[in-house]
Amino acid sequence: MWHTALVRFIRRRIVLGIIFTVSLVYCIVSFVGKVDFLDNDDSIPVKRTQPFIWRTLQQHNITNDKDISCRNSVQGKVLIVDDRGYVCPRHDILRSGCCNDNLSTINQYSCETCKVNDCCAIYEYCISCCLHPDKKDMLENVLGQASEQNNVLFASVTDHFELCLAKCRTNSQSVQHENSYKDPKAKHCYGETAPSTNNLDSEE
């Protein structure tokens, strides 16, 4: 009787040992595979899934089309910029989402508060200035650099307006340390390079 019980006990131990060993091997293999994936993540190219759309000169010149609708920057408490490059007070936004460009106080492609280093104090003016047709060549370089750096954010934008929205947001290029900016007065940048701390005083 005791012999049978001993055999059962040993068999149970063997089964449990096999289960434990298999589980341990599986965990080790899974962990090693995950580490290899993370190590190789930087080498995976980020590809654009949709063609990038630039506004044509004809679209830039259309201002009084009654059927036109606009996207805009939405979140501004005081100012709003639409996808045509017009900046206006929030109360001058039409139902179409466009700034009321019939008002003499509404400006298109305004670079107010922006410096020569392509950095601006106010987010909406950064976008407006960035949308100017003359900035296309520079922004094409920005997109090229983003592709080389596998930048997922810039690979996901589909047109000129989305690019300027993303570029003008406060980003790591304008940050000097964890909680400080290279230029606190102009932290919204749309250019190719980050503002240098060496020439900020000379630009003021």
Secondary structure as GFF3:
##gff-version 3
##sequence-region A 1 204
A	DSSP	alpha_helix	2	39	.	.	.	ID=ss1
A	DSSP	three_ten_helix	41	43	.	.	.	ID=ss2
A	DSSP	alpha_helix	57	61	.	.	.	ID=ss3
A	DSSP	beta_strand	79	81	.	.	.	ID=ss4
A	DSSP	beta_strand	86	89	.	.	.	ID=ss5
A	DSSP	three_ten_helix	90	92	.	.	.	ID=ss6
A	DSSP	beta_strand	107	108	.	.	.	ID=ss7
A	DSSP	beta_strand	119	120	.	.	.	ID=ss8
A	DSSP	alpha_helix	123	130	.	.	.	ID=ss9
A	DSSP	three_ten_helix	133	135	.	.	.	ID=ss10
A	DSSP	alpha_helix	136	148	.	.	.	ID=ss11
A	DSSP	alpha_helix	152	156	.	.	.	ID=ss12
A	DSSP	alpha_helix	160	168	.	.	.	ID=ss13
A	DSSP	three_ten_helix	172	174	.	.	.	ID=ss14
A	DSSP	beta_strand	175	177	.	.	.	ID=ss15
A	DSSP	beta_strand	180	181	.	.	.	ID=ss16
A	DSSP	beta_strand	188	189	.	.	.	ID=ss17
A	DSSP	alpha_helix	200	203	.	.	.	ID=ss18
###
